[in-house]
Amino acid sequence: LERGGARGGGGARALAGVAMAAWLVPPDVLATSPSREDGMTEEDERTYRRRTAIFIDEAGMELKFPRLTIATALVFFQRFFALQSFRQHKRFIVAVTCLFLAGKVEESPKKLQTVAIRCYQLWHRRKVPPPDALTESSPEYEALRQDILKCERILLHTMAFDLYVEHPFRYLIETVKTIHHAGLLRDQEERKKVAQIAVKLVNDSMRTNLCLQYQPQQIASAVIFLASMYLKVDIPDKDMLRWMEKLKLEMGELADLCEQVMQVYPQRQTEVKDGKVHPMRHLTETLVKKGIISETVGGPVSRAGSAGTGQAAAAQSTTPLSCPTRLCSPPLRGLGDWPCPLLGASVSDGGAASEDGARTAVGSSEHGDTPAGGGSSPPPPKRRRSEA
C-alpha cells in the first residue's frame, strides 16, 4: 500500500480490486449455500435477505448512521450468509452485529448499548403484546449484549477479517459524466436526475446478493441504465452499443443485473394509486419491450441461486475460491477450530450457542422469521462445507 501511494495510488487500487474479487462468488456456490444445504428454499433465502436488509436500513437510519455505514453493514450481512446458514444463526443478532461493526469500520461508531436497545425496539415495534422495555440493567439486555459480542467474533472469522468494502457509489458520478460527455444524456438537469435515481437504486439493490456476484463498477453502470430508463430517457436500439461501450458492460451482464434489481420491487408491479400504476411497472414494461428482462421478473428467478450469468460471474465459476487473507492459516486459537471459511470449512463452536442465546433474548417479529410457511422446528445440525 505504501508503494502504491508513492506511485499515485495505482498499487493500492490494484490491491483493492483483488480484495473485492475474492468476494465474487461463483453461481454454483450461491446455489448450494449453507442455508440451501440446511433445507431452505431459494425463495425463502431471498425473502430472509430482503427483509433483514430492510431492517438494517431502517435501524441504521433510526440510529443516524451515515449512508456509507449502512451500506457497509448490508455488505457484511450478505457476505456472512453466503458462508453461514440462516438456520444456524439468528438473523436479528447478525443484523445488529453488522451495524455495530460497520460503525467502527467506517469511523462512525456508536455505543453497543445504544445500538442494541434501539434495534430491539424497532424489531419488536408491532409485537402484540409489546415486550417490556429493554434497559441497561435488565437481564434481557445483558443476554442480548453477550450475543452481539459473540456474534461479532463469528462474523469476523467468517469474513476472514476482510473488512474492506468498495461501494458502487464512488463510480456513479464518474460514469454519469462519461455518458453525458458522449452525448447520450441531453443536459445537466437530466444528468443530475439520473444520478439521484441511480443512488436510490443502488441502495435498494443491496437487498439482494449482487455484491457477491458483480464488481461495484458493474452495479453502478447497471443502475445508471435503469435510472435513465426510469426517467424515460430516449435510448434508441441503434445507440445500445454505445451505451454498452460507455457502461463497460456486456448485454448479458446488463440483463442479469437489471433483472435482479427489479426483483426487489415485486409488489410495485401491481400497485395502483389514484388510478395510476406505479412507475416501476412502466419501467418493467419498457425493459421487457426492449428484450432486456423477461416478463416473469416479478416472480422467482430462473438462474441458480439468483446468481449472475455475466462475464464476472462466469470467470469466477472456473476459479477456485482463495482466502483474501492469511490470518486463518494456521487456524486461529481461542474460539475453537477456525479453518478458512472461504475454503468451505465451518466453525466448530459459537454458532449453536449464539442461536440459543438469541432465541432466549429476542423473539420473532413482523420482519418474519418463518417466511413462506417456515416451521418452528429446531434447526438441523450444522453441516460442514467440504468444498467451495
C-alpha positions in Angstrom: 0.0 0.0 0.0 2.9 2.4 0.8 4.5 1.6 -2.6 1.1 2.1 -4.3 0.7 5.5 -2.6 4.1 6.6 -3.8 3.1 5.8 -7.4 -0.1 7.8 -7.2 -2.3 5.1 -5.6 -2.2 2.7 -8.5 -0.9 -0.2 -6.4 -3.5 0.5 -3.7 -6.3 0.4 -6.2 -4.9 -2.9 -7.6 -4.9 -4.5 -4.2 -8.4 -3.2 -3.5 -9.5 -4.8 -6.7 -8.0 -8.1 -5.7 -9.8 -7.9 -2.3 -13.2 -7.3 -3.9 -12.6 -10.1 -6.5 -12.2 -12.5 -3.6 -15.8 -11.9 -2.7 -17.2 -12.7 -6.2 -18.9 -16.0 -5.5 -19.5 -18.4 -8.4 -23.2 -19.2 -9.3 -22.9 -22.8 -8.3 -21.6 -21.9 -4.9 -24.5 -19.5 -4.3 -26.9 -22.2 -5.5 -25.6 -24.6 -2.8 -25.3 -22.1 0.0 -25.3 -23.4 3.6 -28.9 -22.3 4.0 -29.9 -24.4 1.0 -27.9 -27.3 2.4 -29.9 -26.9 5.6 -33.2 -27.4 3.6 -34.1 -23.7 3.0 -35.7 -23.0 -0.4 -34.3 -20.3 -2.8 -37.4 -18.1 -2.3 -37.2 -18.4 1.5 -33.5 -17.4 1.4 -34.2 -14.5 -0.8 -37.0 -13.4 1.5 -34.8 -13.6 4.5 -32.1 -11.5 2.8 -34.6 -8.8 1.6 -36.5 -8.5 4.9 -33.4 -8.4 7.1 -31.8 -5.8 4.7 -34.8 -3.6 5.1 -34.5 -3.9 8.9 -30.8 -3.0 8.7 -31.6 0.0 6.5 -34.4 1.2 8.9 -32.3 0.6 12.0 -29.3 2.5 10.5 -31.5 5.5 9.7 -33.0 5.4 13.2 -29.5 5.4 14.7 -28.5 8.2 12.4 -25.6 6.2 10.8 -24.2 7.7 7.6 -25.4 6.1 4.4 -22.0 4.6 3.8 -22.0 2.8 7.2 -25.4 1.3 6.5 -24.2 0.1 3.1 -21.2 -1.5 4.6 -23.4 -3.3 7.2 -25.5 -4.6 4.3 -22.4 -6.0 2.6 -21.2 -7.6 5.8 -24.6 -9.2 6.1 -24.6 -10.6 2.6 -21.1 -11.9 2.9 -21.9 -13.6 6.2 -24.9 -15.6 5.0 -23.0 -16.6 1.8 -20.9 -18.7 4.1 -23.3 -19.4 7.0 -26.8 -20.7 7.3 -29.9 -18.8 8.3 -30.9 -21.9 10.2 -27.9 -21.7 12.4 -27.8 -18.0 13.2 -30.5 -15.6 14.4 -30.7 -13.0 11.7 -31.7 -10.2 14.1 -28.5 -10.8 16.1 -26.4 -10.9 12.9 -28.1 -7.7 11.6 -27.4 -5.7 14.7 -23.8 -7.0 14.8 -23.2 -6.0 11.2 -24.4 -2.4 12.0 -22.3 -2.3 15.2 -19.2 -3.5 13.4 -19.8 -1.3 10.3 -19.9 1.8 12.6 -16.4 1.0 13.8 -15.1 0.2 10.3 -16.4 3.4 8.7 -15.3 5.5 11.7 -18.8 6.4 12.8 -19.1 4.2 15.9 -21.9 4.2 18.4 -22.2 2.6 21.8 -23.3 -1.0 21.9 -26.0 -0.1 24.4 -27.5 2.5 22.0 -27.4 0.1 19.0 -28.8 -2.9 20.9 -31.7 -1.1 22.6 -32.8 0.9 19.6 -32.7 -2.2 17.3 -34.6 -4.2 19.8 -37.3 -1.6 20.0 -37.5 -1.4 16.2 -37.6 -5.2 15.7 -40.5 -5.6 18.2 -42.4 -2.4 17.4 -45.5 -4.3 16.2 -45.4 -7.2 18.5 -48.6 -7.9 20.5 -48.5 -7.6 23.4 -45.5 -5.3 23.3 -42.4 -6.6 25.2 -41.1 -4.9 28.3 -38.8 -2.0 27.8 -35.2 -3.0 27.4 -32.9 -1.3 29.9 -29.2 -1.5 30.6 -29.9 -3.1 34.0 -32.2 -5.8 32.7 -31.0 -9.4 32.3 -32.5 -9.4 28.8 -30.2 -6.6 27.8 -27.2 -8.4 29.2 -28.1 -11.6 27.3 -28.5 -9.6 24.1 -25.2 -7.8 24.6 -23.3 -11.0 25.1 -25.0 -12.5 22.0 -23.9 -9.5 19.9 -20.3 -9.6 21.2 -20.1 -13.4 20.5 -21.7 -12.9 17.0 -19.1 -10.2 16.3 -16.3 -12.7 16.7 -18.1 -15.2 14.5 -18.7 -12.5 11.9 -15.1 -11.5 11.8 -13.9 -15.1 11.5 -16.4 -15.9 8.8 -15.3 -13.0 6.7 -11.6 -13.9 7.4 -11.2 -10.5 8.9 -11.5 -8.9 5.5 -13.3 -5.7 6.3 -12.5 -3.9 3.1 -15.7 -2.9 1.2 -15.9 -0.9 -2.0 -19.4 0.5 -2.9 -20.9 1.4 -6.3 -21.5 5.0 -5.1 -18.0 6.1 -5.9 -18.4 5.1 -9.6 -21.9 6.7 -10.2 -20.9 10.3 -10.8 -17.9 9.4 -12.9 -20.0 7.1 -15.1 -22.8 9.6 -15.5 -20.3 12.2 -16.6 -18.9 9.8 -19.2 -22.3 9.1 -20.6 -23.2 12.8 -20.7 -20.0 13.8 -22.4 -20.7 11.1 -25.0 -23.9 12.9 -25.9 -26.2 10.1 -24.5 -27.8 12.4 -21.9 -29.3 15.7 -23.1 -28.3 18.3 -20.5 -27.1 18.9 -16.9 -30.5 18.7 -15.4 -31.1 15.2 -16.9 -27.7 14.1 -15.7 -28.5 15.3 -12.2 -31.8 13.4 -12.1 -30.2 10.2 -13.4 -27.6 10.3 -10.7 -30.2 10.9 -8.0 -32.3 8.0 -9.1 -29.2 5.8 -9.5 -28.2 6.3 -5.9 -31.7 5.2 -4.7 -31.5 2.1 -7.0 -28.0 1.3 -5.5 -29.5 1.4 -2.0 -32.3 -0.9 -3.0 -30.0 -3.3 -4.8 -28.3 -4.0 -1.5 -31.3 -6.1 -0.5 -30.0 -8.7 -2.9 -26.7 -10.5 -3.1 -25.5 -8.6 -6.2 -22.4 -7.5 -4.2 -21.4 -11.2 -4.2 -21.8 -11.5 -8.0 -20.5 -8.3 -9.7 -17.9 -5.7 -9.2 -19.1 -2.3 -7.8 -18.4 -0.6 -11.2 -20.7 -3.1 -12.9 -23.5 -2.5 -10.5 -23.1 1.3 -10.8 -23.3 1.1 -14.6 -26.4 -1.1 -14.5 -28.4 1.2 -12.1 -27.4 4.2 -14.2 -29.0 2.5 -17.2 -32.1 1.6 -15.1 -32.3 5.2 -13.9 -32.2 6.5 -17.4 -35.0 4.1 -18.5 -37.0 5.1 -15.4 -36.7 8.8 -16.4 -37.8 7.8 -19.9 -34.5 8.9 -21.5 -34.7 8.1 -25.2 -32.3 5.2 -25.8 -32.9 4.0 -29.5 -31.8 0.5 -30.3 -29.1 1.9 -32.6 -27.5 3.6 -29.5 -27.4 0.5 -27.3 -23.9 -0.5 -28.4 -22.6 3.0 -27.5 -24.3 2.7 -24.1 -22.7 -0.7 -23.5 -19.3 0.7 -24.5 -19.6 3.6 -22.1 -21.0 1.5 -19.3 -18.4 -1.2 -19.9 -21.0 -4.0 -19.7 -21.9 -6.9 -21.9 -25.6 -7.3 -22.8 -25.8 -10.5 -20.8 -24.4 -8.8 -17.7 -26.8 -5.8 -18.1 -29.8 -8.1 -18.5 -28.9 -10.1 -15.4 -28.2 -7.1 -13.3 -31.4 -5.3 -14.3 -33.5 -8.4 -13.7 -32.1 -8.9 -10.2 -32.6 -5.3 -9.2 -36.2 -5.3 -10.5 -36.9 -8.3 -8.3 -36.7 -6.0 -5.3 -40.0 -4.4 -6.4 -42.4 -7.3 -7.0 -45.2 -5.6 -5.0 -44.8 -2.5 -7.2 -45.7 -4.3 -10.4 -49.4 -4.4 -9.4 -49.7 -1.4 -7.1 -52.3 1.2 -8.2 -52.7 4.6 -6.5 -55.2 7.2 -7.6 -55.9 5.2 -10.7 -52.3 5.2 -11.8 -49.9 2.3 -11.8 -46.6 2.6 -10.0 -43.7 4.0 -12.1 -41.8 0.7 -11.6 -44.5 -1.0 -13.6 -43.8 1.2 -16.5 -40.1 0.6 -16.1 -40.6 -3.1 -16.1 -42.7 -2.9 -19.2 -40.1 -0.8 -21.0 -37.3 -3.3 -20.1 -39.4 -6.2 -21.3 -40.2 -4.5 -24.6 -36.5 -3.9 -25.2 -35.9 -7.6 -24.5 -33.6 -6.8 -21.6 -35.5 -8.7 -18.9 -38.1 -11.5 -19.0 -41.8 -11.0 -18.4 -41.6 -13.1 -15.2 -39.2 -10.7 -13.5 -41.6 -10.3 -10.6 -41.5 -14.0 -9.8 -38.7 -16.3 -8.8 -35.6 -16.1 -10.9 -34.7 -18.9 -13.2 -30.9 -18.6 -12.6 -29.5 -20.9 -9.9 -29.4 -19.1 -6.6 -30.2 -15.7 -8.1 -26.6 -15.8 -9.4 -25.3 -13.7 -12.2 -24.5 -15.1 -15.6 -22.4 -12.2 -16.7 -18.7 -12.2 -17.6 -17.5 -11.6 -14.0 -19.5 -14.5 -12.5 -18.6 -16.7 -15.5 -15.0 -16.0 -15.0 -15.2 -16.9 -11.3 -17.1 -20.1 -11.9 -13.9 -21.9 -13.0 -11.6 -20.2 -10.5 -11.3 -21.8 -7.0 -12.0 -19.5 -4.1 -9.0 -18.4 -2.1 -8.7 -16.8 1.2 -8.3 -13.0 0.9 -6.1 -13.0 3.9 -3.6 -15.4 5.5 -4.9 -15.0 9.0 -6.7 -18.3 9.1 -3.7 -20.5 8.3 -2.6 -21.8 10.7 -6.0 -21.9 12.4 -6.7 -19.2 14.9 -6.9 -20.2 18.6 -9.2 -19.2 21.4 -12.6 -19.8 19.8 -12.2 -23.4 18.8 -11.0 -24.8 15.4 -11.4 -22.0 12.8 -10.2 -23.1 9.3 -10.7 -20.6 6.5 -14.4 -20.1 5.9 -13.8 -19.2 2.2 -12.3 -22.7 1.7 -15.5 -24.3 2.9 -14.8 -25.4 6.4 -17.3 -24.3 9.2 -16.5 -23.2 12.7 -16.7 -25.8 15.5 -18.2 -23.7 18.2 -20.1 -20.4 18.7 -22.8 -20.8 16.1 -25.2 -23.0 18.1 -24.7 -21.1 21.3 -25.3 -17.8 19.6 -28.5 -19.1 18.2 -29.7 -20.4 21.5 -28.9 -17.1 23.3 -30.6 -15.1 20.6 -33.7 -17.2 20.8 -33.9 -16.5 24.6 -33.3 -12.8 24.3 -35.2 -11.9 21.2 -38.4 -13.4 19.8 -39.9 -13.3 16.3 -41.5 -10.1 14.9 -43.2 -8.5 11.9 -40.0 -8.9 9.9 -40.8 -12.6 9.7 -38.6 -15.4 11.0 -40.5 -18.0 9.1 -41.3 -16.8 5.6 -43.4 -18.9 3.2 -44.7 -21.2 5.9 -41.3 -21.9 7.6 -41.8 -24.1 10.6 -40.7 -23.6 14.2 -38.8 -26.8 14.5 -35.2 -26.7 15.8 -32.5 -26.1 13.2 -30.8 -29.2 11.8 -27.3 -30.0 12.8 -24.7 -27.7 11.3 -23.1 -29.1 8.2 -19.5 -28.9 7.2 -18.9 -27.5 3.7 -16.1 -29.6 2.3 -15.7 -27.7 -1.0 -16.3 -24.3 -2.4 
